[in-house]
């Protein structure tokens, strides 16, 4: 994956064309289409100043589906296609995000602890590095903040618990991501 100076990952035409070619522009999602959501997530990550690989992973985070959004754009057997497009590091972040079994992993997120992740595809536990965990948490924050912004019912139902979840691991997130969570959801924390 080549560096894209001074541009968010969503400005990379091959990335967005890949997503479009695999149906993201036709898939409904809160706020319009999945493609629109993915671009907003990636752009928000860019605003937070996260590394380019994390922005790219945010752009492609739903390629294999997620624990909260089942449709996928690419079969897991075809991971090499995404690796070739976005690079091994960014694809590994996409896989980590997509494979996260939220019901097993989220309760393990606690301040000061390195959580164990449950891979919902493999049914195995793994422990991410600090850098992988920060990327996961930042992508999670950008994703959920966008969903909540475009779906009031989901925000009313899940935002308080999501805020408390991330509040407990805020030191593991990028400061800009935590500031955005606090700014967008802080009034819902109680």
C-alpha positions in Angstrom: 0.0 0.0 0.0 1.4 3.3 -1.0 1.4 6.4 1.3 -1.2 9.0 0.3 0.1 12.4 1.6 -2.3 14.9 3.0 -5.4 12.9 1.9 -7.7 10.6 3.8 -7.8 7.0 2.7 -11.2 7.4 1.3 -9.7 9.7 -1.4 -7.9 6.6 -2.8 -9.9 5.7 -5.9 -8.8 2.1 -6.1 -10.0 1.5 -2.5 -13.4 3.1 -3.0 -13.8 1.4 -6.4 -13.1 -2.0 -4.9 -15.8 -1.4 -2.3 -18.2 -0.2 -5.0 -17.4 -3.2 -7.2 -18.2 -5.5 -4.3 -21.6 -4.0 -3.6 -21.0 -1.5 -0.8 -22.7 1.3 -2.8 -25.9 -0.8 -3.1 -26.1 -2.1 0.5 -28.4 -0.2 2.9 -26.8 1.0 6.1 -27.8 3.7 8.6 -27.1 7.1 6.9 -27.6 5.8 3.4 -25.3 3.0 2.0 -22.6 0.9 3.4 -20.1 2.7 1.1 -21.2 6.1 2.5 -20.8 4.8 6.1 -17.3 3.4 5.3 -16.2 6.7 3.8 -17.4 8.6 6.9 -15.7 6.2 9.3 -12.4 6.5 7.4 -12.7 10.3 7.1 -13.3 10.5 10.8 -10.3 8.5 11.5 -8.3 10.8 9.3 -9.6 13.8 11.2 -8.3 12.1 14.4 -4.9 11.8 12.8 -4.6 8.1 13.1 -2.0 6.3 10.9 -2.9 5.7 7.3 -3.2 1.9 7.7 -5.9 2.5 10.4 -7.8 4.9 8.1 -7.6 2.2 5.3 -8.8 -0.5 7.7 -11.6 1.8 8.8 -12.6 2.3 5.2 -12.6 -1.5 4.6 -13.7 -2.6 8.1 -16.9 -4.4 6.9 -15.3 -6.2 4.0 -15.7 -9.6 5.8 -18.9 -8.5 7.6 -18.9 -7.8 11.3 -20.4 -9.2 14.4 -23.0 -6.3 14.2 -23.4 -6.3 10.4 -23.6 -9.7 8.8 -23.4 -9.0 5.0 -19.8 -9.3 3.6 -18.2 -7.9 0.5 -15.6 -10.6 0.2 -15.3 -14.2 1.3 -12.7 -15.0 3.9 -11.1 -17.4 1.5 -10.3 -14.4 -0.7 -8.3 -12.4 1.9 -5.3 -12.3 -0.4 -7.3 -10.0 -2.7 -7.7 -7.4 0.1 -4.1 -7.9 1.2 -3.0 -7.0 -2.4 -5.1 -3.9 -2.5 -4.5 -2.4 1.0 -1.4 -4.2 2.3 -0.9 -6.9 4.9 -1.0 -4.6 8.0 -4.2 -2.8 7.1 -5.9 -6.1 6.1 -4.9 -7.7 9.4 -6.7 -4.8 11.1 -9.8 -5.4 8.9 -9.7 -9.1 9.8 -9.3 -8.3 13.6 -12.3 -5.9 13.5 -14.5 -8.3 11.4 -13.6 -11.4 13.4 -14.3 -9.8 16.9 -16.9 -11.8 18.8 -18.3 -8.8 20.6 -20.3 -10.8 23.2 -17.1 -12.5 24.3 -14.6 -9.7 23.8 -16.4 -6.6 25.0 -16.8 -7.8 28.6 -13.0 -8.4 28.6 -12.3 -4.8 27.8 -11.3 -3.3 31.1 -9.0 -0.4 32.0 -5.4 -1.3 32.6 -5.8 -4.8 31.2 -4.7 -6.3 27.9 -7.9 -8.0 26.7 -8.2 -11.3 25.1 -10.1 -11.3 21.8 -12.4 -14.0 20.6 -12.2 -14.6 16.9 -15.8 -15.4 15.8 -14.6 -17.0 12.6 -12.0 -19.4 14.1 -13.6 -19.7 17.5 -10.2 -19.1 19.1 -8.9 -16.5 21.5 -6.0 -14.2 20.7 -4.3 -11.2 22.3 -3.7 -8.2 20.2 -0.7 -6.0 20.5 -1.1 -2.5 22.0 -1.0 -1.0 18.5 -3.6 -3.4 17.2 -5.9 -2.8 20.2 -5.6 1.0 19.7 -6.6 0.6 16.0 -9.5 -1.7 16.9 -10.8 0.7 19.6 -10.4 3.8 17.3 -12.2 2.0 14.4 -14.9 0.8 16.8 -15.4 4.4 18.1 -15.6 5.9 14.6 -17.9 3.1 13.4 -20.4 3.3 16.3 -20.4 7.1 16.5 -21.4 7.2 12.8 -24.1 4.6 13.3 -25.5 6.4 16.3 -25.5 9.7 14.4 -27.6 8.1 11.7 -29.9 5.9 13.8 -31.5 7.5 16.8 -33.1 4.3 17.9 -29.8 2.4 18.1 -28.2 5.5 19.8 -31.0 5.6 22.4 -30.7 1.8 23.1 -26.9 1.3 23.0 -25.0 4.6 23.3 -24.9 4.7 27.2 -23.4 1.2 27.4 -21.0 1.9 24.6 -19.8 5.0 26.3 -19.2 3.1 29.5 -17.4 0.4 27.6 -15.0 2.8 26.0 -14.6 5.0 29.1 -13.1 2.0 30.8 -10.4 1.7 28.2 -10.0 5.3 27.2 -6.3 5.3 28.0 -5.8 2.6 25.3 -7.5 4.7 22.6 -6.1 7.6 20.7 -6.8 10.9 22.6 -8.8 12.2 19.6 -11.0 9.2 19.5 -11.8 9.4 23.2 -12.5 13.1 22.9 -15.0 12.4 20.1 -16.7 9.7 22.1 -16.9 12.0 25.1 -18.2 14.9 23.0 -20.7 12.9 21.1 -22.0 10.6 23.8 -21.0 12.1 27.2 -24.5 13.4 27.8 -25.9 9.9 27.3 -23.5 8.3 29.8 -26.0 8.2 32.7 
